[in-house]
Every structure is written in C-alpha cells, then in structure tokens.
Amino acid sequence: MMSCDQSTRLASDSLERSLTFRERLALRVHVTMCSGCRNFMNQIHMIRNLAKAYVVDGDERAERESRR
C-alpha cells in the first residue's frame, strides 16, 4: 500500500510528467481510500487551473492594451 508521502509526491510529479501505468494505478487506489490525499490532489489541480487561467487572462489583457 502506498503511503500518503508517496501519494502526494506522485500527485505533484503528475503535474510535471506523465506517470507510468503502475504509478497511476497505485495513486488512484490510494486516493480512493484516503480523503486527505484526495483533497490534496483536488487542490493542486485547482491551483494549476487557476494559474493557467490567470496567465491566459493576463496575456489577453496585455494584447488588448498593446492595440490601443
């Protein structure tokens, strides 16, 4: 069984690289049973999506300002 430390490390790694099938499976099994790690995964994905949206919004704003 994967520990929470291993789970959070893999969840973080998944933002930077593709996990192997074995890693994805182990992470999925752990997250299914561990609400703390499930919350962590939800939070890091939310932060990533918010950061992407902020960058896109900032780029669009800069483009509009440069056209003025």
PyMOL Python script that loads the backbone (N, CA, C, O; Angstrom):
from pymol import cmd

cmd.read_pdbstr("""\
ATOM      1  N   MET A   1       0.841  -1.185   0.000  1.00  0.00           N
ATOM      2  CA  MET A   1       0.000   0.000   0.000  1.00  0.00           C
ATOM      3  C   MET A   1       0.882   1.243   0.000  1.00  0.00           C
ATOM      4  O   MET A   1       1.872   1.318   0.727  1.00  0.00           O
ATOM      5  N   MET A   2       0.516   2.191  -0.806  1.00  0.00           N
ATOM      6  CA  MET A   2       1.254   3.444  -0.925  1.00  0.00           C
ATOM      7  C   MET A   2       0.998   4.318   0.301  1.00  0.00           C
ATOM      8  O   MET A   2      -0.117   4.361   0.821  1.00  0.00           O
ATOM      9  N   SER A   3       2.041   5.015   0.756  1.00  0.00           N
ATOM     10  CA  SER A   3       1.880   5.939   1.881  1.00  0.00           C
ATOM     11  C   SER A   3       1.378   7.290   1.365  1.00  0.00           C
ATOM     12  O   SER A   3       1.400   7.561   0.164  1.00  0.00           O
ATOM     13  N   CYS A   4       0.935   8.114   2.285  1.00  0.00           N
ATOM     14  CA  CYS A   4       0.484   9.453   1.907  1.00  0.00           C
ATOM     15  C   CYS A   4       1.648  10.286   1.364  1.00  0.00           C
ATOM     16  O   CYS A   4       1.455  11.079   0.443  1.00  0.00           O
ATOM     17  N   ASP A   5       2.846  10.120   1.917  1.00  0.00           N
ATOM     18  CA  ASP A   5       4.017  10.834   1.398  1.00  0.00           C
ATOM     19  C   ASP A   5       4.276  10.463  -0.060  1.00  0.00           C
ATOM     20  O   ASP A   5       4.524  11.334  -0.894  1.00  0.00           O
ATOM     21  N   GLN A   6       4.219   9.174  -0.361  1.00  0.00           N
ATOM     22  CA  GLN A   6       4.424   8.725  -1.735  1.00  0.00           C
ATOM     23  C   GLN A   6       3.308   9.238  -2.640  1.00  0.00           C
ATOM     24  O   GLN A   6       3.558   9.633  -3.779  1.00  0.00           O
ATOM     25  N   SER A   7       2.098   9.232  -2.137  1.00  0.00           N
ATOM     26  CA  SER A   7       0.951   9.682  -2.917  1.00  0.00           C
ATOM     27  C   SER A   7       1.065  11.161  -3.278  1.00  0.00           C
ATOM     28  O   SER A   7       0.849  11.543  -4.428  1.00  0.00           O
ATOM     29  N   THR A   8       1.403  11.985  -2.298  1.00  0.00           N
ATOM     30  CA  THR A   8       1.500  13.417  -2.573  1.00  0.00           C
ATOM     31  C   THR A   8       2.670  13.708  -3.509  1.00  0.00           C
ATOM     32  O   THR A   8       2.597  14.624  -4.329  1.00  0.00           O
ATOM     33  N   ARG A   9       3.747  12.934  -3.391  1.00  0.00           N
ATOM     34  CA  ARG A   9       4.883  13.107  -4.298  1.00  0.00           C
ATOM     35  C   ARG A   9       4.473  12.776  -5.736  1.00  0.00           C
ATOM     36  O   ARG A   9       4.800  13.515  -6.665  1.00  0.00           O
ATOM     37  N   LEU A  10       3.757  11.664  -5.915  1.00  0.00           N
ATOM     38  CA  LEU A  10       3.314  11.288  -7.256  1.00  0.00           C
ATOM     39  C   LEU A  10       2.308  12.296  -7.806  1.00  0.00           C
ATOM     40  O   LEU A  10       2.345  12.629  -8.991  1.00  0.00           O
ATOM     41  N   ALA A  11       1.419  12.778  -6.954  1.00  0.00           N
ATOM     42  CA  ALA A  11       0.441  13.772  -7.401  1.00  0.00           C
ATOM     43  C   ALA A  11       1.161  15.023  -7.894  1.00  0.00           C
ATOM     44  O   ALA A  11       0.789  15.589  -8.923  1.00  0.00           O
ATOM     45  N   SER A  12       2.182  15.453  -7.173  1.00  0.00           N
ATOM     46  CA  SER A  12       2.966  16.614  -7.595  1.00  0.00           C
ATOM     47  C   SER A  12       3.740  16.310  -8.871  1.00  0.00           C
ATOM     48  O   SER A  12       3.803  17.136  -9.781  1.00  0.00           O
ATOM     49  N   ASP A  13       4.323  15.126  -8.929  1.00  0.00           N
ATOM     50  CA  ASP A  13       5.066  14.732 -10.128  1.00  0.00           C
ATOM     51  C   ASP A  13       4.167  14.702 -11.363  1.00  0.00           C
ATOM     52  O   ASP A  13       4.610  15.004 -12.471  1.00  0.00           O
ATOM     53  N   SER A  14       2.916  14.340 -11.165  1.00  0.00           N
ATOM     54  CA  SER A  14       1.995  14.218 -12.302  1.00  0.00           C
ATOM     55  C   SER A  14       1.753  15.558 -12.991  1.00  0.00           C
ATOM     56  O   SER A  14       1.304  15.593 -14.137  1.00  0.00           O
ATOM     57  N   LEU A  15       2.046  16.651 -12.308  1.00  0.00           N
ATOM     58  CA  LEU A  15       1.911  17.967 -12.923  1.00  0.00           C
ATOM     59  C   LEU A  15       3.070  18.256 -13.876  1.00  0.00           C
ATOM     60  O   LEU A  15       2.953  19.093 -14.771  1.00  0.00           O
ATOM     61  N   GLU A  16       4.185  17.560 -13.676  1.00  0.00           N
ATOM     62  CA  GLU A  16       5.398  17.811 -14.458  1.00  0.00           C
ATOM     63  C   GLU A  16       5.684  16.755 -15.509  1.00  0.00           C
ATOM     64  O   GLU A  16       6.351  17.029 -16.506  1.00  0.00           O
ATOM     65  N   ARG A  17       5.178  15.544 -15.288  1.00  0.00           N
ATOM     66  CA  ARG A  17       5.488  14.451 -16.209  1.00  0.00           C
ATOM     67  C   ARG A  17       4.329  13.462 -16.232  1.00  0.00           C
ATOM     68  O   ARG A  17       3.466  13.471 -15.354  1.00  0.00           O
ATOM     69  N   SER A  18       4.326  12.619 -17.243  1.00  0.00           N
ATOM     70  CA  SER A  18       3.326  11.567 -17.325  1.00  0.00           C
ATOM     71  C   SER A  18       3.737  10.435 -16.390  1.00  0.00           C
ATOM     72  O   SER A  18       4.881   9.981 -16.406  1.00  0.00           O
ATOM     73  N   LEU A  19       2.794   9.995 -15.584  1.00  0.00           N
ATOM     74  CA  LEU A  19       3.069   8.877 -14.689  1.00  0.00           C
ATOM     75  C   LEU A  19       2.967   7.571 -15.461  1.00  0.00           C
ATOM     76  O   LEU A  19       2.250   7.471 -16.457  1.00  0.00           O
ATOM     77  N   THR A  20       3.696   6.576 -14.983  1.00  0.00           N
ATOM     78  CA  THR A  20       3.593   5.256 -15.592  1.00  0.00           C
ATOM     79  C   THR A  20       2.236   4.659 -15.228  1.00  0.00           C
ATOM     80  O   THR A  20       1.550   5.139 -14.326  1.00  0.00           O
ATOM     81  N   PHE A  21       1.870   3.615 -15.941  1.00  0.00           N
ATOM     82  CA  PHE A  21       0.602   2.953 -15.641  1.00  0.00           C
ATOM     83  C   PHE A  21       0.571   2.487 -14.193  1.00  0.00           C
ATOM     84  O   PHE A  21      -0.431   2.671 -13.501  1.00  0.00           O
ATOM     85  N   ARG A  22       1.652   1.891 -13.735  1.00  0.00           N
ATOM     86  CA  ARG A  22       1.731   1.387 -12.356  1.00  0.00           C
ATOM     87  C   ARG A  22       1.591   2.529 -11.344  1.00  0.00           C
ATOM     88  O   ARG A  22       0.905   2.382 -10.333  1.00  0.00           O
ATOM     89  N   GLU A  23       2.242   3.668 -11.616  1.00  0.00           N
ATOM     90  CA  GLU A  23       2.141   4.823 -10.718  1.00  0.00           C
ATOM     91  C   GLU A  23       0.715   5.364 -10.678  1.00  0.00           C
ATOM     92  O   GLU A  23       0.181   5.658  -9.608  1.00  0.00           O
ATOM     93  N   ARG A  24       0.098   5.494 -11.872  1.00  0.00           N
ATOM     94  CA  ARG A  24      -1.285   5.997 -11.921  1.00  0.00           C
ATOM     95  C   ARG A  24      -2.236   5.080 -11.161  1.00  0.00           C
ATOM     96  O   ARG A  24      -3.112   5.546 -10.432  1.00  0.00           O
ATOM     97  N   LEU A  25      -2.059   3.780 -11.335  1.00  0.00           N
ATOM     98  CA  LEU A  25      -2.922   2.820 -10.669  1.00  0.00           C
ATOM     99  C   LEU A  25      -2.748   2.884  -9.156  1.00  0.00           C
ATOM    100  O   LEU A  25      -3.732   2.929  -8.417  1.00  0.00           O
ATOM    101  N   ALA A  26      -1.501   2.889  -8.694  1.00  0.00           N
ATOM    102  CA  ALA A  26      -1.239   2.954  -7.256  1.00  0.00           C
ATOM    103  C   ALA A  26      -1.788   4.245  -6.657  1.00  0.00           C
ATOM    104  O   ALA A  26      -2.355   4.238  -5.564  1.00  0.00           O
ATOM    105  N   LEU A  27      -1.618   5.345  -7.375  1.00  0.00           N
ATOM    106  CA  LEU A  27      -2.127   6.632  -6.890  1.00  0.00           C
ATOM    107  C   LEU A  27      -3.648   6.618  -6.831  1.00  0.00           C
ATOM    108  O   LEU A  27      -4.241   7.085  -5.858  1.00  0.00           O
ATOM    109  N   ARG A  28      -4.273   6.089  -7.861  1.00  0.00           N
ATOM    110  CA  ARG A  28      -5.731   6.039  -7.896  1.00  0.00           C
ATOM    111  C   ARG A  28      -6.294   5.192  -6.757  1.00  0.00           C
ATOM    112  O   ARG A  28      -7.282   5.570  -6.128  1.00  0.00           O
ATOM    113  N   VAL A  29      -5.665   4.050  -6.494  1.00  0.00           N
ATOM    114  CA  VAL A  29      -6.113   3.179  -5.398  1.00  0.00           C
ATOM    115  C   VAL A  29      -5.973   3.908  -4.069  1.00  0.00           C
ATOM    116  O   VAL A  29      -6.892   3.895  -3.250  1.00  0.00           O
ATOM    117  N   HIS A  30      -4.819   4.548  -3.852  1.00  0.00           N
ATOM    118  CA  HIS A  30      -4.601   5.254  -2.592  1.00  0.00           C
ATOM    119  C   HIS A  30      -5.605   6.392  -2.407  1.00  0.00           C
ATOM    120  O   HIS A  30      -6.202   6.540  -1.341  1.00  0.00           O
ATOM    121  N   VAL A  31      -5.781   7.187  -3.452  1.00  0.00           N
ATOM    122  CA  VAL A  31      -6.669   8.356  -3.373  1.00  0.00           C
ATOM    123  C   VAL A  31      -8.123   7.929  -3.156  1.00  0.00           C
ATOM    124  O   VAL A  31      -8.900   8.646  -2.527  1.00  0.00           O
ATOM    125  N   THR A  32      -8.474   6.775  -3.675  1.00  0.00           N
ATOM    126  CA  THR A  32      -9.831   6.260  -3.465  1.00  0.00           C
ATOM    127  C   THR A  32     -10.098   6.026  -1.985  1.00  0.00           C
ATOM    128  O   THR A  32     -11.218   6.215  -1.511  1.00  0.00           O
ATOM    129  N   MET A  33      -9.065   5.615  -1.260  1.00  0.00           N
ATOM    130  CA  MET A  33      -9.238   5.276   0.156  1.00  0.00           C
ATOM    131  C   MET A  33      -8.843   6.395   1.116  1.00  0.00           C
ATOM    132  O   MET A  33      -9.182   6.330   2.298  1.00  0.00           O
ATOM    133  N   CYS A  34      -8.141   7.410   0.644  1.00  0.00           N
ATOM    134  CA  CYS A  34      -7.596   8.438   1.535  1.00  0.00           C
ATOM    135  C   CYS A  34      -8.167   9.810   1.178  1.00  0.00           C
ATOM    136  O   CYS A  34      -7.821  10.387   0.147  1.00  0.00           O
ATOM    137  N   SER A  35      -9.026  10.314   2.024  1.00  0.00           N
ATOM    138  CA  SER A  35      -9.662  11.600   1.731  1.00  0.00           C
ATOM    139  C   SER A  35      -8.670  12.764   1.802  1.00  0.00           C
ATOM    140  O   SER A  35      -8.828  13.746   1.077  1.00  0.00           O
ATOM    141  N   GLY A  36      -7.661  12.672   2.653  1.00  0.00           N
ATOM    142  CA  GLY A  36      -6.666  13.738   2.742  1.00  0.00           C
ATOM    143  C   GLY A  36      -5.888  13.888   1.438  1.00  0.00           C
ATOM    144  O   GLY A  36      -5.689  14.999   0.947  1.00  0.00           O
ATOM    145  N   CYS A  37      -5.459  12.776   0.892  1.00  0.00           N
ATOM    146  CA  CYS A  37      -4.724  12.812  -0.384  1.00  0.00           C
ATOM    147  C   CYS A  37      -5.651  13.182  -1.538  1.00  0.00           C
ATOM    148  O   CYS A  37      -5.232  13.852  -2.481  1.00  0.00           O
ATOM    149  N   ARG A  38      -6.895  12.754  -1.467  1.00  0.00           N
ATOM    150  CA  ARG A  38      -7.873  13.132  -2.493  1.00  0.00           C
ATOM    151  C   ARG A  38      -8.055  14.649  -2.481  1.00  0.00           C
ATOM    152  O   ARG A  38      -8.090  15.281  -3.537  1.00  0.00           O
ATOM    153  N   ASN A  39      -8.170  15.228  -1.294  1.00  0.00           N
ATOM    154  CA  ASN A  39      -8.290  16.687  -1.184  1.00  0.00           C
ATOM    155  C   ASN A  39      -7.040  17.378  -1.718  1.00  0.00           C
ATOM    156  O   ASN A  39      -7.134  18.389  -2.414  1.00  0.00           O
ATOM    157  N   PHE A  40      -5.874  16.834  -1.393  1.00  0.00           N
ATOM    158  CA  PHE A  40      -4.621  17.412  -1.881  1.00  0.00           C
ATOM    159  C   PHE A  40      -4.590  17.427  -3.402  1.00  0.00           C
ATOM    160  O   PHE A  40      -4.248  18.441  -4.011  1.00  0.00           O
ATOM    161  N   MET A  41      -4.948  16.305  -4.013  1.00  0.00           N
ATOM    162  CA  MET A  41      -4.962  16.239  -5.478  1.00  0.00           C
ATOM    163  C   MET A  41      -5.934  17.249  -6.071  1.00  0.00           C
ATOM    164  O   MET A  41      -5.610  17.928  -7.045  1.00  0.00           O
ATOM    165  N   ASN A  42      -7.121  17.350  -5.488  1.00  0.00           N
ATOM    166  CA  ASN A  42      -8.096  18.325  -5.979  1.00  0.00           C
ATOM    167  C   ASN A  42      -7.547  19.747  -5.865  1.00  0.00           C
ATOM    168  O   ASN A  42      -7.734  20.565  -6.765  1.00  0.00           O
ATOM    169  N   GLN A  43      -6.874  20.031  -4.765  1.00  0.00           N
ATOM    170  CA  GLN A  43      -6.343  21.372  -4.551  1.00  0.00           C
ATOM    171  C   GLN A  43      -5.213  21.710  -5.521  1.00  0.00           C
ATOM    172  O   GLN A  43      -5.180  22.816  -6.061  1.00  0.00           O
ATOM    173  N   ILE A  44      -4.290  20.780  -5.751  1.00  0.00           N
ATOM    174  CA  ILE A  44      -3.190  21.115  -6.662  1.00  0.00           C
ATOM    175  C   ILE A  44      -3.689  21.257  -8.098  1.00  0.00           C
ATOM    176  O   ILE A  44      -3.161  22.065  -8.862  1.00  0.00           O
ATOM    177  N   HIS A  45      -4.694  20.483  -8.464  1.00  0.00           N
ATOM    178  CA  HIS A  45      -5.245  20.636  -9.812  1.00  0.00           C
ATOM    179  C   HIS A  45      -6.010  21.952  -9.938  1.00  0.00           C
ATOM    180  O   HIS A  45      -5.974  22.595 -10.987  1.00  0.00           O
ATOM    181  N   MET A  46      -6.696  22.348  -8.875  1.00  0.00           N
ATOM    182  CA  MET A  46      -7.409  23.626  -8.893  1.00  0.00           C
ATOM    183  C   MET A  46      -6.419  24.781  -8.999  1.00  0.00           C
ATOM    184  O   MET A  46      -6.634  25.714  -9.773  1.00  0.00           O
ATOM    185  N   ILE A  47      -5.342  24.723  -8.231  1.00  0.00           N
ATOM    186  CA  ILE A  47      -4.327  25.777  -8.276  1.00  0.00           C
ATOM    187  C   ILE A  47      -3.706  25.855  -9.664  1.00  0.00           C
ATOM    188  O   ILE A  47      -3.480  26.947 -10.185  1.00  0.00           O
ATOM    189  N   ARG A  48      -3.430  24.703 -10.262  1.00  0.00           N
ATOM    190  CA  ARG A  48      -2.849  24.681 -11.604  1.00  0.00           C
ATOM    191  C   ARG A  48      -3.799  25.320 -12.618  1.00  0.00           C
ATOM    192  O   ARG A  48      -3.374  26.128 -13.445  1.00  0.00           O
ATOM    193  N   ASN A  49      -5.069  24.965 -12.556  1.00  0.00           N
ATOM    194  CA  ASN A  49      -6.050  25.519 -13.486  1.00  0.00           C
ATOM    195  C   ASN A  49      -6.227  27.020 -13.289  1.00  0.00           C
ATOM    196  O   ASN A  49      -6.353  27.764 -14.262  1.00  0.00           O
ATOM    197  N   LEU A  50      -6.237  27.470 -12.028  1.00  0.00           N
ATOM    198  CA  LEU A  50      -6.355  28.903 -11.754  1.00  0.00           C
ATOM    199  C   LEU A  50      -5.135  29.653 -12.275  1.00  0.00           C
ATOM    200  O   LEU A  50      -5.267  30.745 -12.828  1.00  0.00           O
ATOM    201  N   ALA A  51      -3.954  29.075 -12.103  1.00  0.00           N
ATOM    202  CA  ALA A  51      -2.736  29.722 -12.588  1.00  0.00           C
ATOM    203  C   ALA A  51      -2.751  29.822 -14.115  1.00  0.00           C
ATOM    204  O   ALA A  51      -2.363  30.848 -14.674  1.00  0.00           O
ATOM    205  N   LYS A  52      -3.193  28.773 -14.778  1.00  0.00           N
ATOM    206  CA  LYS A  52      -3.291  28.804 -16.239  1.00  0.00           C
ATOM    207  C   LYS A  52      -4.277  29.875 -16.687  1.00  0.00           C
ATOM    208  O   LYS A  52      -4.000  30.623 -17.625  1.00  0.00           O
ATOM    209  N   ALA A  53      -5.419  29.949 -16.025  1.00  0.00           N
ATOM    210  CA  ALA A  53      -6.426  30.945 -16.385  1.00  0.00           C
ATOM    211  C   ALA A  53      -5.885  32.357 -16.150  1.00  0.00           C
ATOM    212  O   ALA A  53      -6.152  33.260 -16.943  1.00  0.00           O
ATOM    213  N   TYR A  54      -5.141  32.551 -15.089  1.00  0.00           N
ATOM    214  CA  TYR A  54      -4.563  33.861 -14.790  1.00  0.00           C
ATOM    215  C   TYR A  54      -3.575  34.270 -15.877  1.00  0.00           C
ATOM    216  O   TYR A  54      -3.582  35.418 -16.322  1.00  0.00           O
ATOM    217  N   VAL A  55      -2.734  33.347 -16.300  1.00  0.00           N
ATOM    218  CA  VAL A  55      -1.747  33.642 -17.335  1.00  0.00           C
ATOM    219  C   VAL A  55      -2.450  33.987 -18.644  1.00  0.00           C
ATOM    220  O   VAL A  55      -2.088  34.962 -19.304  1.00  0.00           O
ATOM    221  N   VAL A  56      -3.440  33.205 -19.020  1.00  0.00           N
ATOM    222  CA  VAL A  56      -4.174  33.463 -20.263  1.00  0.00           C
ATOM    223  C   VAL A  56      -4.871  34.805 -20.188  1.00  0.00           C
ATOM    224  O   VAL A  56      -4.829  35.583 -21.142  1.00  0.00           O
ATOM    225  N   ASP A  57      -5.515  35.086 -19.060  1.00  0.00           N
ATOM    226  CA  ASP A  57      -6.205  36.363 -18.894  1.00  0.00           C
ATOM    227  C   ASP A  57      -5.206  37.517 -18.958  1.00  0.00           C
ATOM    228  O   ASP A  57      -5.489  38.544 -19.575  1.00  0.00           O
ATOM    229  N   GLY A  58      -4.053  37.362 -18.336  1.00  0.00           N
ATOM    230  CA  GLY A  58      -3.032  38.400 -18.367  1.00  0.00           C
ATOM    231  C   GLY A  58      -2.500  38.626 -19.768  1.00  0.00           C
ATOM    232  O   GLY A  58      -2.256  39.767 -20.160  1.00  0.00           O
ATOM    233  N   ASP A  59      -2.315  37.548 -20.537  1.00  0.00           N
ATOM    234  CA  ASP A  59      -1.850  37.673 -21.923  1.00  0.00           C
ATOM    235  C   ASP A  59      -2.884  38.396 -22.777  1.00  0.00           C
ATOM    236  O   ASP A  59      -2.533  39.249 -23.593  1.00  0.00           O
ATOM    237  N   GLU A  60      -4.143  38.061 -22.593  1.00  0.00           N
ATOM    238  CA  GLU A  60      -5.210  38.715 -23.358  1.00  0.00           C
ATOM    239  C   GLU A  60      -5.290  40.193 -23.001  1.00  0.00           C
ATOM    240  O   GLU A  60      -5.482  41.037 -23.876  1.00  0.00           O
ATOM    241  N   ARG A  61      -5.146  40.503 -21.730  1.00  0.00           N
ATOM    242  CA  ARG A  61      -5.194  41.902 -21.289  1.00  0.00           C
ATOM    243  C   ARG A  61      -4.027  42.680 -21.883  1.00  0.00           C
ATOM    244  O   ARG A  61      -4.206  43.807 -22.343  1.00  0.00           O
ATOM    245  N   ALA A  62      -2.844  42.094 -21.877  1.00  0.00           N
ATOM    246  CA  ALA A  62      -1.660  42.769 -22.443  1.00  0.00           C
ATOM    247  C   ALA A  62      -1.832  42.985 -23.944  1.00  0.00           C
ATOM    248  O   ALA A  62      -1.425  44.018 -24.476  1.00  0.00           O
ATOM    249  N   GLU A  63      -2.434  42.012 -24.625  1.00  0.00           N
ATOM    250  CA  GLU A  63      -2.656  42.155 -26.067  1.00  0.00           C
ATOM    251  C   GLU A  63      -3.642  43.279 -26.358  1.00  0.00           C
ATOM    252  O   GLU A  63      -3.439  44.056 -27.291  1.00  0.00           O
ATOM    253  N   ARG A  64      -4.712  43.370 -25.562  1.00  0.00           N
ATOM    254  CA  ARG A  64      -5.689  44.454 -25.760  1.00  0.00           C
ATOM    255  C   ARG A  64      -5.050  45.801 -25.516  1.00  0.00           C
ATOM    256  O   ARG A  64      -5.309  46.744 -26.263  1.00  0.00           O
ATOM    257  N   GLU A  65      -4.229  45.919 -24.504  1.00  0.00           N
ATOM    258  CA  GLU A  65      -3.577  47.183 -24.189  1.00  0.00           C
ATOM    259  C   GLU A  65      -2.576  47.584 -25.262  1.00  0.00           C
ATOM    260  O   GLU A  65      -2.394  48.770 -25.533  1.00  0.00           O
ATOM    261  N   SER A  66      -1.929  46.598 -25.873  1.00  0.00           N
ATOM    262  CA  SER A  66      -0.933  46.924 -26.904  1.00  0.00           C
ATOM    263  C   SER A  66      -1.602  47.415 -28.194  1.00  0.00           C
ATOM    264  O   SER A  66      -0.961  48.085 -29.004  1.00  0.00           O
ATOM    265  N   ARG A  67      -2.873  47.091 -28.387  1.00  0.00           N
ATOM    266  CA  ARG A  67      -3.609  47.538 -29.582  1.00  0.00           C
ATOM    267  C   ARG A  67      -4.110  48.958 -29.436  1.00  0.00           C
ATOM    268  O   ARG A  67      -4.526  49.563 -30.424  1.00  0.00           O
ATOM    269  N   ARG A  68      -4.083  49.496 -28.259  1.00  0.00           N
ATOM    270  CA  ARG A  68      -4.622  50.859 -28.033  1.00  0.00           C
ATOM    271  C   ARG A  68      -3.754  51.912 -28.584  1.00  0.00           C
ATOM    272  O   ARG A  68      -4.073  53.096 -28.472  1.00  0.00           O
TER     273      ARG A  68
END
""", "prot")
cmd.dss("prot")
cmd.show_as("cartoon", "prot")
cmd.util.cbc("prot")
cmd.orient("prot")
